[in-house]
Amino acid sequence: MKIDFNNMMAQAIGTHGIRQDEVDREAKKIVAVHRAMNEKKGEMAWRSLPYNQETVIADIEATARSINERFENFVVLGIGGSALGSKALFSALKHTYYNSLSSEKRGGARFFVEDNVDPDRLNALFDLIDIKKTAFHVITKSGNTVETMSQFMIVLKMLEEELGAGFKDNIVVTTDRETGIMKKICNEYGFKTFVVPEGVGGRFSVLCPVGLLSAAVLNMDIGALMAGAAAADKACVREELYENPAYMYALLYYTAMKKGVNISVMMPYADGLLSMAEWYAQLWAESLGKEKALDGRTVNAGQTPVRALGVTDQHSQIQLYTEGPFDKIVAFVGVENFNTRLVIPTPPIDVMDAKYLEGQTVNKLIASEMLATEYAVTKAGKMNMRITLDAKNEFEVGTLLFFLEMATAAIGELLEINAFDQPGVEEGKIATFALMGREGYAKKAAELAAGAGKSGKYVMTVE
């Protein structure tokens, strides 16, 4: 993987770029960042995941083989970090139309991720699958995740009705090692259980059983995935700024944010990497969007992540990125070597306007589209950078995932915030408990009711 930061700089894009003297000034903070990253490593348990899971990975792979031998479908029940990592791996590394392939071509179960509580969507899944021939991976560390617990309770009832006492093998759970509602349920029913390691938050959990069981069921090379993560770790623990891509990424984004650049666009030029951009959106938003600094100051930190897809969004968003406000960084993500090479044939009629395409490849076309868009954004004086994967394989994807996690942790230190909590999310969870009538939340329910009055002046009806 290669990261090109040139188009963040003033010498490339002019007035709205970052000057070298600004980099030099902010670079002095990297000493403290590096010290904090080392001192807090024990609090970042996700950083050990590439190295300390040999036994659990063997268990995961054995469980995945059993699932593929016995079931036609594999469904993840989870939300946020419990789902986005699996979706990112699936989209990046498997056939675009994987579920439509024959079982022989797939080599394993069909794969679904249910990460919402839209009743129509969930019911549509049950129209598609035979629940008796489906394994469900329920992911919730505490069991307090209302969306996942609701899905689980629906599935549990259906399985009990369809299979009687034999339903237990259709459910695998990843949860806390010792505590929580879901752990109690697992102890009661005897479900096969994996553990979310202590200190691994949801948005940093893709490289533990949360994401690795899906990867194994999908016959991914977990060893290569972990090797890629370890390679990123090796590169991102160096003290020198110009030798550490995570520190450079963090420093440039931090400097840009101080200039009012409050939007981070990730724009992959590969359909399979769009879900990676969605995973990044949670990582960046939930980690950096904080009201308070570590010392209690009100800072309202953060940068809004946006995902776009090249070439598709060249025809919907690029007009804004080139001629709109100077409030965005666009990170183009390219793939050097696609799995497929497609040659463009002779035009159907003798027209010069299409003749130039003859004999060229779609691979060259998508690469040219990315370079052309990068050129247009750069010419317009807007900050951008390019991340290039050698290929869409497990090693490169593991590298990208871990690099972005390290960059997120590093910018958290620059912003002087806690990048690993999510108090804003918790407030919404508590309000949901109250609205759904959970015992112990009457006070919050009363608070919500008291603030529910709205002026009819601002409520309009269209009939």
C-alpha positions in Angstrom: 0.0 0.0 0.0 1.2 3.5 -0.9 0.0 6.9 0.4 0.7 10.0 -1.6 0.2 13.2 0.5 1.6 15.7 -2.1 -1.8 17.3 -3.0 -2.4 18.3 0.6 0.5 20.8 0.3 0.5 24.4 -0.8 3.2 23.8 -3.4 0.7 21.5 -5.2 -2.6 23.3 -4.7 -1.8 26.9 -3.7 -3.4 29.1 -1.1 -5.6 26.6 0.5 -2.9 23.9 0.9 -0.7 23.3 4.0 2.6 25.1 4.0 5.8 23.3 4.9 6.4 25.7 7.8 3.0 24.7 9.2 4.0 21.0 9.0 7.3 21.8 10.7 5.6 23.7 13.4 2.9 21.0 14.1 5.5 18.2 13.8 6.9 19.2 17.2 3.7 17.7 18.7 4.6 14.3 17.3 7.0 13.7 20.1 4.2 13.9 22.6 1.9 11.9 20.3 4.4 9.1 20.0 5.0 9.0 23.7 1.2 8.8 24.3 0.8 6.1 21.7 3.4 4.0 23.5 2.2 4.8 27.1 -1.5 4.0 26.2 -0.8 0.9 24.1 -2.1 -1.2 26.9 -5.4 0.6 26.7 -5.6 0.0 22.9 -6.0 -3.8 23.0 -6.9 -3.8 19.3 -3.2 -3.1 18.5 -2.3 -6.6 19.8 -4.9 -8.4 17.6 -2.5 -9.2 14.7 -0.2 -11.1 17.2 -2.2 -12.7 20.0 -5.0 -14.8 18.5 -3.4 -18.0 17.3 -5.7 -20.2 19.4 -8.9 -18.3 18.8 -8.3 -18.2 15.1 -7.9 -21.9 15.0 -11.2 -22.2 16.8 -12.8 -19.7 14.4 -11.6 -21.6 11.4 -12.9 -24.9 12.7 -16.3 -23.4 13.5 -16.4 -21.8 10.0 -15.7 -25.2 8.4 -18.6 -26.7 10.4 -20.9 -23.9 9.4 -20.1 -24.3 5.7 -20.6 -28.0 5.9 -24.0 -27.8 7.6 -25.7 -24.6 6.6 -26.7 -22.8 3.4 -26.7 -19.3 4.8 -24.7 -17.3 7.3 -26.3 -14.2 8.8 -24.6 -11.6 11.0 -26.9 -9.9 13.5 -25.1 -6.8 14.7 -24.9 -3.0 14.2 -22.2 -0.4 13.9 -18.8 -1.8 14.5 -20.3 -5.3 14.9 -21.4 -5.3 11.3 -19.4 -2.7 9.2 -16.1 -4.5 9.4 -17.6 -7.8 8.2 -19.4 -5.9 5.4 -16.1 -4.2 4.4 -14.2 -7.5 4.2 -17.0 -9.2 2.3 -17.3 -6.4 -0.3 -13.5 -6.0 -0.7 -12.5 -9.6 -1.0 -15.4 -11.6 -2.4 -17.2 -11.8 -5.8 -19.5 -8.8 -6.4 -22.5 -11.1 -6.9 -21.3 -13.7 -4.4 -24.7 -14.8 -3.1 -26.0 -15.4 -6.6 -23.2 -17.8 -7.5 -23.7 -21.5 -7.2 -22.7 -23.2 -4.0 -19.8 -24.8 -5.9 -18.4 -21.4 -7.0 -19.0 -19.8 -3.7 -17.4 -22.6 -1.7 -19.4 -21.8 1.3 -22.6 -20.4 2.7 -24.4 -17.4 1.4 -23.6 -14.3 3.4 -26.0 -11.6 4.8 -25.5 -8.8 7.3 -28.6 -7.5 9.1 -27.5 -4.2 10.7 -30.8 -2.3 11.0 -34.2 -2.9 12.5 -36.2 -1.9 9.5 -39.1 -4.4 9.8 -39.6 -4.7 6.0 -35.9 -5.5 5.5 -35.7 -8.1 8.2 -38.9 -9.8 7.0 -37.5 -9.8 3.5 -34.6 -11.8 4.6 -36.9 -14.5 6.0 -38.6 -14.6 2.6 -35.2 -15.4 1.1 -33.6 -17.9 3.4 -34.7 -21.2 5.0 -34.1 -20.4 8.7 -33.5 -24.1 9.4 -30.5 -24.1 7.1 -29.1 -20.8 8.4 -26.4 -20.1 11.0 -26.7 -16.7 12.8 -23.7 -14.9 14.2 -25.1 -12.7 17.0 -22.6 -9.9 18.0 -23.1 -7.7 21.0 -20.6 -7.3 23.8 -23.0 -6.4 26.5 -26.4 -7.6 25.2 -27.7 -4.0 25.8 -27.6 -3.3 22.0 -31.4 -3.0 21.5 -31.3 -3.5 17.8 -29.3 -6.7 17.9 -31.2 -8.1 20.9 -34.5 -7.5 19.1 -33.3 -9.3 16.0 -31.9 -12.1 18.1 -35.2 -12.6 20.0 -37.1 -12.8 16.8 -34.7 -15.3 15.3 -34.6 -17.3 18.5 -38.4 -17.7 18.6 -38.5 -18.7 14.9 -35.8 -21.3 15.4 -37.4 -22.8 18.4 -40.7 -23.1 16.5 -39.1 -24.6 13.5 -36.5 -26.9 15.1 -37.6 -27.5 18.7 -34.6 -28.5 20.9 -32.2 -28.8 18.0 -32.0 -25.0 17.3 -28.9 -24.4 19.4 -26.4 -25.2 16.7 -27.9 -22.5 14.4 -26.6 -19.7 16.7 -23.0 -18.5 17.4 -22.5 -15.6 19.7 -19.6 -13.1 20.1 -20.0 -11.3 23.4 -18.2 -10.3 26.6 -16.1 -13.0 28.3 -17.8 -12.8 31.7 -20.7 -10.3 32.0 -23.7 -8.9 30.3 -27.2 -10.0 29.2 -26.0 -12.0 26.2 -23.4 -13.9 28.3 -26.1 -15.0 30.6 -28.2 -16.2 27.7 -25.2 -18.1 26.3 -24.7 -19.8 29.6 -28.4 -20.7 29.8 -28.7 -22.1 26.2 -25.1 -23.4 25.7 -24.5 -21.5 22.4 -21.1 -21.7 20.8 -19.4 -18.4 22.0 -16.5 -16.2 21.0 -15.2 -13.3 23.0 -14.8 -9.6 22.3 -11.4 -9.0 23.9 -11.3 -6.6 26.8 -10.4 -3.1 25.6 -11.4 -3.7 22.0 -14.2 -1.2 21.1 -16.7 -2.0 18.4 -15.3 0.2 15.7 -11.8 -1.3 16.3 -13.1 -4.9 16.4 -12.9 -6.2 12.8 -9.7 -8.1 13.4 -11.1 -10.1 16.3 -13.9 -12.8 16.3 -16.4 -10.0 15.5 -15.1 -9.8 11.9 -12.9 -12.9 11.7 -15.7 -15.5 11.9 -17.3 -14.0 8.8 -14.0 -13.9 7.1 -13.4 -17.6 7.9 -16.9 -18.6 6.7 -16.2 -16.7 3.5 -12.9 -18.7 3.1 -10.7 -15.7 3.4 -7.0 -16.0 4.2 -7.0 -14.8 7.8 -3.2 -15.3 8.0 -2.6 -12.9 5.2 -5.2 -10.4 6.7 -3.2 -10.4 10.0 0.1 -10.2 8.2 -1.1 -7.0 6.4 -2.2 -5.6 9.7 1.2 -6.4 11.3 2.9 -4.7 8.3 0.9 -1.6 9.0 1.7 -1.8 12.7 5.4 -2.0 11.9 5.2 1.1 9.7 3.0 3.1 12.1 5.0 2.7 15.3 8.1 4.6 14.1 8.8 7.9 15.8 10.0 9.8 12.8 7.1 11.7 11.1 8.4 11.1 7.5 8.7 7.4 8.2 5.3 6.9 9.8 2.3 7.2 7.4 -0.3 7.2 10.3 1.4 10.1 12.0 1.6 12.0 8.7 -2.0 11.3 7.9 -3.0 12.5 11.4 -0.8 15.6 11.3 -2.1 16.8 7.9 -5.7 16.2 8.7 -5.2 17.9 12.1 -3.6 20.9 10.4 -6.4 21.0 7.8 -9.1 20.9 10.5 -7.5 23.9 12.2 -8.0 25.7 8.9 -11.7 24.9 8.9 -11.5 21.8 6.7 -14.3 19.9 8.4 -15.2 17.2 5.9 -13.2 14.0 5.1 -14.2 12.3 1.8 -13.1 8.8 1.1 -13.5 8.0 -2.6 -12.5 4.5 -3.6 -12.2 3.7 -7.3 -13.3 0.1 -6.8 -16.9 -0.9 -6.1 -15.7 -3.5 -3.5 -14.0 -0.8 -1.4 -17.2 1.3 -0.9 -18.1 -0.6 2.3 -14.5 0.1 3.5 -15.4 3.8 3.2 -18.5 3.2 5.2 -16.5 1.4 7.9 -14.1 4.4 7.9 -17.0 6.8 8.3 -17.9 5.2 11.7 -14.2 4.9 12.7 -13.6 8.6 12.0 -16.9 10.1 13.2 -17.4 8.2 16.4 -13.7 8.5 17.4 -13.2 12.2 16.7 -16.6 13.7 17.3 -16.2 14.8 20.9 -17.6 17.7 22.9 -14.9 17.7 25.5 -11.2 17.5 25.5 -9.3 15.3 28.0 -8.9 18.3 30.3 -12.6 19.1 30.3 -12.5 22.0 27.9 -15.4 22.3 25.4 -13.9 21.7 22.0 -16.7 20.2 19.8 -14.0 18.4 17.9 -14.5 16.3 14.8 -14.6 16.1 11.0 -17.6 14.8 9.1 -16.8 11.7 7.0 -18.4 11.3 3.6 -18.1 8.3 1.3 -18.1 8.6 -2.5 -17.5 6.0 -5.2 -15.4 6.5 -8.3 -16.4 6.6 -11.1 -20.1 6.8 -10.1 -19.9 9.9 -8.0 -17.9 11.9 -10.5 -21.3 12.4 -12.0 -23.0 13.4 -8.8 -20.5 14.9 -6.2 -17.3 16.0 -8.0 -18.9 19.3 -9.2 -19.2 20.2 -5.5 -15.7 19.0 -4.6 -14.0 21.0 -7.4 -16.0 24.3 -7.4 -17.6 24.3 -3.9 -16.2 25.3 -0.5 -12.7 24.7 0.6 -13.9 22.5 3.4 -13.0 19.0 2.3 -10.1 16.6 2.0 -10.7 14.0 -0.7 -8.8 10.7 -0.2 -8.8 8.8 -3.5 -8.3 5.0 -3.0 -7.1 3.2 -6.0 -6.2 -0.4 -6.9 -3.1 -1.1 -9.0 -4.0 -4.6 -10.0 -7.6 -5.7 -10.3 -8.5 -9.4 -10.3 -10.0 -9.0 -13.8 -8.6 -7.5 -17.0 -11.2 -6.4 -19.5 -10.4 -5.3 -23.1 -12.7 -2.8 -24.9 -13.6 -4.2 -28.3 -14.2 -2.5 -31.7 -17.0 0.0 -31.7 -20.3 -1.3 -33.2 -20.2 1.2 -36.0 -17.3 3.2 -37.6 -17.3 6.3 -35.4 -14.1 8.1 -34.7 -15.5 9.4 -31.3 -15.3 5.9 -29.9 -12.5 4.4 -32.0 -9.8 5.6 -29.5 -11.1 3.1 -26.9 -10.6 0.1 -29.1 -8.1 -2.4 -27.7 -7.6 -0.5 -24.4 -8.7 -1.9 -21.1 -11.4 -1.0 -18.6 -8.6 -1.2 -16.0 -6.8 1.6 -17.7 -10.1 3.6 -18.0 -10.9 3.4 -14.2 -7.3 4.4 -13.4 -7.4 7.3 -15.8 -10.7 8.4 -14.4 -9.2 8.6 -10.9 -6.1 10.4 -12.1 -8.2 12.8 -14.1 -10.5 13.6 -11.1 -7.5 14.0 -8.9 -6.1 16.5 -11.4 -9.3 18.4 -11.6 -9.6 18.6 -7.8 -6.0 19.6 -7.5 -6.3 22.3 -10.2 -9.2 23.7 -8.2 -6.9 24.1 -5.2 -8.7 21.6 -3.0 -6.9 19.3 -0.6 -6.6 15.6 -1.7 -4.4 12.6 -1.3 -4.2 9.1 -2.9 -4.0 5.7 -1.2 -3.1 2.9 -3.6 -3.5 -0.8 -2.9 -1.4 -3.1 -4.9 -4.4 -5.5 -5.2 -7.7 -6.3 -3.5 -6.3 -9.1 -1.4 -6.3 -10.0 2.3 -2.8 -8.6 2.9 -3.6 -5.2 1.4 -7.0 -4.9 3.0 -5.5 -5.8 6.4 -2.9 -3.1 5.9 -5.5 -0.5 5.1 -7.7 -1.3 8.0 -4.9 -1.2 10.6 -3.3 1.9 9.1 -6.6 3.8 9.4 -7.1 2.7 13.0 -3.6 3.9 13.9 -4.1 7.2 12.1 -7.4 7.7 14.1 -5.7 7.0 17.4 -2.8 9.4 16.5 -5.1 12.3 15.5 -7.1 11.7 18.8 -3.8 12.5 20.6 -3.3 15.7 18.5 -6.9 16.8 19.2 -6.4 16.0 22.9 -9.6 14.0 23.1 -10.6 10.4 24.0 -10.8 8.7 20.6 -12.2 5.5 22.2 -15.4 6.5 23.9 -18.8 7.5 22.4 -20.9 9.5 25.0 -23.1 11.0 22.2 -24.1 7.5 21.1 -24.8 6.4 24.7 -27.2 9.3 25.2 -29.3 8.1 22.2 -29.2 4.5 23.5 -30.5 5.6 26.9 -33.3 7.6 25.2 -34.3 4.6 23.2 -34.5 2.4 26.3 -36.8 5.0 27.9 -39.0 5.2 24.8 -39.3 1.4 24.7 -40.3 1.3 28.3 -37.3 -0.4 29.8 -37.4 -0.7 33.6 -35.2 1.9 35.3 -35.5 4.6 32.7 -38.7 6.3 33.8 -36.9 9.5 34.6 -35.5 9.7 31.1 -38.9 8.9 29.7 -40.5 11.8 31.6 -37.7 14.1 30.4 -38.4 13.1 26.8 -42.1 13.6 27.3 -41.6 17.0 28.8 -39.6 18.1 25.7 -41.9 16.6 23.2 -44.1 19.6 22.6 -43.7 21.0 19.1 -45.3 24.1 17.6 -47.9 23.3 15.0 -46.6 26.4 13.1 -43.6 24.3 11.9 -45.5 21.1 11.1 -46.8 20.9 7.5 -48.8 18.3 5.7 -48.7 17.5 2.0 -51.7 15.6 0.7 
